Amino acid sequence: MTHVIAQPCINVKDKACVDVCPVDCIHSDDNSPQFYINPNDCIDCTLCVDACPVRAIFAEEDLPPEWAQYSEINKVHFGK
């Protein structure tokens, strides 16, 4: 299991989740509209879930159906 950042992060990119991640698995770049969680590095600690001010982070199996595509978007970002 991993966590996924979904639609509410688009064009917000608040770094609160990055600051609390103990394994530094949340990344983005200047050209990306959101942050992404590296599925190989995520340890499912859930610290990012509570830190996210826009409630954009979900356990992969708990993604709302309308945002299910963000699981694949996240994996593609890391070339998985």
C-alpha positions in Angstrom: 0.0 0.0 0.0 1.1 3.6 -0.6 -0.5 7.0 -0.3 -1.6 9.1 -3.3 -2.0 12.8 -3.7 -5.2 13.7 -5.6 -7.0 16.6 -7.2 -7.2 19.0 -4.3 -3.4 19.5 -4.5 -3.5 20.8 -8.1 -2.1 24.3 -8.2 -1.9 24.5 -4.4 1.4 22.6 -3.7 1.4 23.5 0.0 4.7 21.9 1.4 3.3 20.9 4.8 3.2 17.2 3.7 6.8 17.4 2.5 8.0 18.9 5.8 6.6 16.0 7.9 7.6 13.1 5.6 10.2 11.1 7.5 11.5 9.3 4.4 11.5 12.3 1.9 9.2 10.5 -0.6 7.0 13.5 -1.6 8.3 15.4 -4.6 7.5 17.8 -7.4 9.2 20.1 -9.8 8.5 23.6 -11.1 6.6 22.3 -14.1 4.3 19.9 -12.1 0.9 21.2 -10.9 1.0 19.1 -7.7 3.1 17.0 -5.4 3.6 13.2 -5.9 4.4 10.4 -3.4 7.0 7.9 -4.5 5.3 4.5 -4.1 8.6 2.7 -3.6 9.6 4.9 -0.7 6.4 5.6 1.1 6.2 3.8 4.4 2.5 4.5 5.0 3.2 6.4 8.2 0.1 8.7 7.5 1.9 11.8 8.8 1.3 13.5 5.4 -2.4 12.8 5.5 -2.9 14.9 8.7 -0.5 17.6 7.6 -2.2 18.3 4.2 -4.3 21.5 4.5 -6.4 20.6 1.5 -7.1 17.0 2.3 -5.6 15.7 -0.9 -3.8 12.6 0.4 -5.4 9.2 0.6 -4.3 5.6 1.1 -4.4 4.2 -2.4 -7.3 1.9 -1.6 -9.3 4.8 -0.1 -9.1 7.1 -3.1 -12.5 8.5 -3.9 -13.8 7.0 -7.2 -13.7 10.3 -9.0 -10.0 10.6 -8.2 -8.9 7.0 -8.9 -6.8 8.1 -11.9 -4.4 9.8 -9.5 -3.0 6.5 -8.5 -1.7 6.0 -12.0 -0.7 9.6 -12.4 1.4 9.3 -9.3 3.1 6.1 -10.6 3.7 7.6 -14.0 5.4 10.6 -12.4 8.0 8.3 -11.0 8.3 6.2 -14.1 6.7 3.1 -12.6 
